[in-house]
Amino acid sequence: MEPLAFGRPPAIPGIGERATEALPPGTARVGNLLEIVGVVIFVALLVGAAVILIRQNRRR
């Protein structure tokens, strides 16, 4: 058997190992912006659902 240290490289690269191809400037910013917008939309939906549930429970 072959020791793990000398086996095949993992299929998933580790932290800090990225492709060496050049990315256009601002790509990381766009990715972060999309992630932030997604989180804001999700939180807004949660808050809206909570407000609706609270209003319905107060009427009863």
Secondary structure as GFF3:
##gff-version 3
##sequence-region A 1 60
A	DSSP	three_ten_helix	4	6	.	.	.	ID=ss1
A	DSSP	alpha_helix	27	59	.	.	.	ID=ss2
###
